[in-house]
Each structure stands twice: as structure tokens, then as C-alpha cells.
Amino acid sequence: MHPLIRDEWHLRSATDDSSLRHRTLRDISGRGALKFLESTEMSDLLHSFGTLHPGLVTLHNFPRFLQEFERPDHRRTSWS
């Protein structure tokens, strides 16, 4: 698990840095990743990912999303 991965993602426009939307790591990965990529400009993604502050590098600082496993039948297993 990586402490620099955020749970919350604030997406901003590359042209004027205006706020586009907020998403969680669960929204932009897994089954929803392709839909998210199709609905978001690559320049906005790169700008947002490049300007957001990462998580704090410290012990036990893991994204909540990576502490849970969701099976295809939507059952979740938690390792927290």
C-alpha cells in the first residue's frame, strides 16, 4: 500500500485551473476507470495529478480504498 495515493481527487482545468469535479479513488479506478477516462480531457488529468499534494509519508497512512477489496458480486473485504 502506498501512502502517497490520495483517497479524494480534486480535478482542475488545465487552461484556467478552475475546479471541474471531485472524485474518490474508487470512482477513478477499477470498473469506473474507462468511463472516467472517456469523460475527462487528458490535459486536465495530467494537470490535476501533477498539482495535487500527495499524502503524508508516515507510518499507517494508507488510502482507505486500498484497504478494501470489492469482489465482482459487490461484497467487500476490509483489512483496516
C-alpha positions as CSV (number, residue, x, y, z in Angstrom):
1,M,0.0,0.0,0.0
2,H,1.3,3.4,-0.9
3,P,0.9,6.4,1.4
4,L,1.2,9.0,-1.4
5,I,-2.0,7.8,-3.1
6,R,-4.9,10.1,-2.2
7,D,-8.5,9.0,-1.3
8,E,-10.0,12.2,-2.7
9,W,-9.1,13.7,-6.1
10,H,-9.9,17.3,-6.9
11,L,-9.8,17.7,-10.7
12,R,-9.0,21.1,-12.2
13,S,-8.9,22.5,-15.7
14,A,-5.5,22.8,-17.3
15,T,-6.5,26.0,-19.1
16,D,-7.6,28.2,-16.2
17,D,-7.1,26.0,-13.1
18,S,-10.9,26.1,-12.4
19,S,-12.5,23.3,-10.4
20,L,-14.0,20.6,-12.6
21,R,-15.2,18.0,-10.1
22,H,-14.3,15.9,-7.0
23,R,-13.9,12.2,-7.3
24,T,-12.7,9.4,-5.0
25,L,-10.0,6.9,-5.8
26,R,-12.8,4.3,-6.1
27,D,-14.5,6.4,-8.8
28,I,-11.4,6.7,-11.0
29,S,-10.1,3.2,-10.7
30,G,-11.4,-0.3,-11.3
31,R,-14.7,-0.7,-13.2
32,G,-15.2,3.0,-13.4
33,A,-11.8,3.9,-14.8
34,L,-12.6,3.7,-18.5
35,K,-15.8,5.7,-18.2
36,F,-13.9,8.3,-16.1
37,L,-11.1,8.5,-18.8
38,E,-13.6,8.9,-21.6
39,S,-15.3,11.8,-19.8
40,T,-12.2,13.7,-18.8
41,E,-9.6,15.5,-21.0
42,M,-6.1,14.1,-20.7
43,S,-4.6,17.6,-20.3
44,D,-7.0,18.2,-17.3
45,L,-6.0,14.8,-15.8
46,L,-2.3,15.5,-16.1
47,H,-2.7,19.0,-14.7
48,S,-4.7,17.7,-11.8
49,F,-2.4,14.8,-11.0
50,G,0.7,17.0,-11.3
51,T,-0.6,19.8,-9.0
52,L,-2.4,17.9,-6.2
53,H,-0.4,17.5,-3.0
54,P,0.4,13.8,-2.2
55,G,-0.4,12.1,1.0
56,L,1.8,12.3,4.0
57,V,4.7,9.9,4.1
58,T,4.3,8.4,7.6
59,L,3.5,5.0,9.1
60,H,0.0,3.6,8.8
61,N,-1.1,6.3,6.2
62,F,-2.8,4.2,3.6
63,P,-5.7,5.2,1.3
64,R,-9.0,3.8,2.6
65,F,-9.8,2.5,-0.9
66,L,-6.6,0.3,-0.9
67,Q,-7.6,-1.2,2.5
68,E,-10.8,-2.7,1.0
69,F,-11.3,-5.3,-1.7
70,E,-14.6,-5.3,-3.6
71,R,-15.4,-8.5,-5.4
72,P,-17.4,-8.7,-8.6
73,D,-20.5,-9.6,-6.6
74,H,-20.0,-6.3,-4.7
75,R,-19.0,-7.9,-1.4
76,R,-16.2,-6.1,0.3
77,T,-13.4,-7.4,2.5
78,S,-11.6,-4.9,4.7
79,W,-8.0,-5.0,6.0
80,S,-8.1,-1.9,8.3
